[in-house]
Amino acid sequence: MAKLLASVFITFGIRARSWSQCFGYQELRIASACRIHNAAGSLRIPTRPASVAVSEFQVRRHKFVNRIRKASPTHIQQHLICVPGSRLVYMAKDVPYVFRQNSNFRYLCGITEPDCLLVLHSMSPSEYRSHVFVPQHPAEEEVWHGKSLTENQIHETSGVDFVHALSDLECFLDKSLKTLHGTSVGLWCDPVARLSRPAKLDDSQLSVFPALDDFLLQKSANFIVLGTPTLYIQECRLVKSLAEVELMRCSAEISVYALKSAMQRTHSGMSERQLWALLDNECINLGADRLAFPPVCASGSRAATIHYIKNSEVMEEGTMVLVDTGCEIEGYCSDVSRVWPVDSGTQTDAQAQLVEIVLWVQQTILKQLFQLGNNYAAYPTLDNLYHRMLELLARQLRQHDLLLPRTSDHSRDTAIVSKHFCPHHLSHYLGMDIHDCSDVSRSRPLQEGMTFTIEPGLYIAEDSQFAPLEYRGIGVRIEDDIYLGPQGPEVLTKGCPSSLSDISNLRCEKFD
């Protein structure tokens, strides 16, 4: 039925919204069916890049192990490095949440199955062996959950040296204790964190391995716990390979398409949840694996809540909607934010002024980077850019007489902006996680190969005492993804309109 309606829709050129209103169908379903039907025409579905090659996983492990060796005390003769994958988490009995692999684990071996463990054994300054331990499911469980990965499949994906059943982990560790007796062995292991402090909320629910925890508690004196390897993996992840950039570029392109579609289809009376569904639907239909995070679809005063993800209200006439979304391909993410009027061309002067301020600040900062080109020795840090953003926002707000009380104290203005109007950083690293490499400082100079966001914002609460009444209850964020390539900066999300005039022009165009 949906295909028939979509064919009629295309044949007669009927607008999706009026068709759905006449016949009671959800606009989202009709529009998406049309886009798929018309995919070979005006809509160019992005070509999905190749997966990361096995050889790249091998290079990654080699670089990582070398970092560990350099960071270790000189008396350490060998290293045993344990990197756990994520475990499957359940929302109710027999009902799992959608699984997402731990990014550190996936970065090093590419395996996306739950409850796996990667062990890297460095026997000398120039030699190491890689082992993956994978759970084997009983035949009766395979009826419900499918077959386990075979040894050949794991080798083909990851290129590791040895594949073991997870049930063999205890035997492997016991053998290590015996064969490495009298040798100074450095232990690097994420579970160490769980033994000494509560698990972090951002650890993507790392798998628990009782045999490994027992080994850490009962190890002999020659095994020295040196800590978690997380920072050293993130240091490797910080600079992207060409294969990674291609995946991120495709992810960004799909997110841009989805946002443009959302801009064209937003109208008063539509719910924030429908907007969420539209974004999800478009991204999946264009080839994404999933949304990278629950999107922010914040209309009206809810846009002043930075990470509003309830998305439970109906969008009203005369309001703006702030959308922060992104999708994921092969574990690599995009992250884009835009704001636009719920009904085209209905923004107030106050709304338009705040959008113009935020957009000007973003463009000013991007211009600074583009002027530097590929002279990466002269590049600032993300923290430098953040302080620049605060200064620019404070100056613009004061210039337009939008800061209360009215004073000439610039340092006070900057403090008000950082605490009340934009309490988040200008940027975060971007890659396999939305807030990628979170243990790496943003005070280090930017360098070629890095990917990050530029996202100034203004969030004025309804009860704010620091802005005139007509500006209260407005939230604005404009966010783009940046890659520092061989020729200089590249805005991966440049295809997404940012200014209200460009968005209005887009909304005047016919739907794809």
Residue, then its C-alpha position, 0 to 999 in steps of 0.5 A: m500500500a505504501k509503495l502504491l501511495a508513493s507512486v501516486f505521489i510521484t506521478f502527480g507531484i503532490r506535496a507529502r504534507s497535503w497528501s498525508q493530511c487528506f488521507g490521514y497518513q503520517e507525513l513521515r512514512i509517505a515522505s520516506a517512501c518517496r525518497i527511497h522510490n526516488a533514490a536513483g533520481s534527485l537524491r544521491i545516496p552516499t556511497r558507503p566506504a570500505s570497512v577498516a582493513v585487517s592490516e590497519f587493525q594490525v598497525r593500530r595494535h603495533k602502535f598501541v603496544n609501542r606506546i605502552r612500552k614507552a610509558s612503562p618503567t624501564h625494569i619491566q621486561q614483558h607486558l600483559i595488556c587486557v582490553p575488554g569489550s562491552r557486555l550485553v545489557y538488558m532493559a528487562k528480562d530477555v529484552p536487551y538494549v541495542f548492543r554497541q561495542n566498546s570503542n577501544f576494543r573495536y578500534l584494536c580488533g574490529i570485533t563487534e560481538p559482546d563479552c570478548l576480551l583482547v589480550l596483548h602479550s609483549m615478550s620483548p621490545s620488538e615482539y608481541r602476540s595478540h589473543v582474542f577470547v570469545p564466548q562460545h554459546p551452547a547449541e540450544e542458545e544458538v536457536w535463539h541468538g544465532k551462531s557464534l563467530t568462527e575462528n576463521q571469521i575472527h581472523e578475517t576481521s581482526g588479524v589477531d594471532f590466536v583465537h580462544a574460547l572464553s572458557d579457556l581464559e583461566c587456563f591461559l592466565d594460569k599458564s602465564l603465571k607459571t611460564l613468566h615466573g621470575t620475569s618482571v611483567g607489567l599488567w595493563c587492565d581496565p578491570v583494575a578500575r572496577l576493583s578500586r572505584p565504582a565503574k564509570l558511567d562512560d565505560s560502555q558497560l565493560s564485560v566482567f571476566p571473573a577469571l581475570d579479576d581473580f588473576l589480578l587479586q591472586k597474582s604473584a609479586n613479579f606481576i606489577v599492575l601499571g594501570t588502565p591502557t585507556l589513555y594510550i589507546q585514545e592517544c592512538r585514536l586521536v589522529k585519524s587514518l584516511a579510512e577513518v576519515e572516509l567513514m566519518r565523511c560519509s556519516a556526516e553527509i548522511s546526517v546533513y541529508a537527514l537534517k535538511s529533510a527535517m528542516q523541510r518537513t517541520h511544522s507546528g502540530m508535529s511532535e518532537r518525537q516525530l522529528w526524532a523518528l524522521l531523523d532516524n528513518e532518513c539516516i537508516n534509509l541512507g545507509a547509516d547503522r544507527l543514530a550516534f546518540p538520542p537526538v536533541c529535538a528541543s522546541g520552544s523554551r526546551a531548547a535552553t536545556i542543553h541535552y534535552i532528549k525527552n523529545s516528548e512535546v508538540m512543536e508550537e507555532g511561533t517557536m524555534v526548534l534546536v536539533d542536535t543529531g548524528c549517525e554512525i557508520e562502522g563505529y564512526c560518528s557525526d555530530v551536527s546541530r542546527v536551529w530553525p523556526v518550526d514554521s518557515g519564516t516565523q522567527t521573531d527578531a529576538q530569535a533571529q538576533l541570537v541565531e545571527i550572533v552564534l553563527w557569527v561567532q562560529q564563522t569567526i572561529l572557523k575563519q581563524l583556522f582556515q587562515l592558518g591552513n595546514n601550518y599546524a605548528a601554529y595551531p591553537t588548542l581547543d581550550n584556546l578556541y573555547h576562551r576565544m568563543l567566550e570573549l566573542l559571545a560576551r562582546q556580541l551580547r554587550q554590543h547588542d545590549l543583551l546583557l543585564p545589568r548594563t556595565s562595561d566590565h568585560s571580564r564580568d560579561t565573560a563570566i556571565v556567559s560561561k556560567h549562564f549563557c554557554p556553560h559547555h565547551l566550544s568543542h570536543y574530539l570526534g570519532m568512534d565516540i561522540h565525545d571521543c578520546s575524553d581522557v585526552s586533554r583539550s589543552r594540547p595543540l591541534q594537529e593534522g589528522m584530528t577531528f573535532t566539533i565547533e559548536p558555540g551556543l546561547y541558552i537563555a533560561e525563561d527565568s534568566q535575570f541576565a537578558p531582556l525579557e524577549y530573549r528569555g526561553i530561547g536556545v541556539r547551538i550551531e555545530d559542525d564537524i571539522y577534519l584537519g587534513p593535509q591541505g588544512p581544515e575541512v568542514l565535513t558538514k558544510g552541506c547543511p545550511s546554518s543561516l535562517s535565510d539559507i534554511s528558509n530557501l531550502r524549505c521553499e524547495k520541493f521535497d526530494 
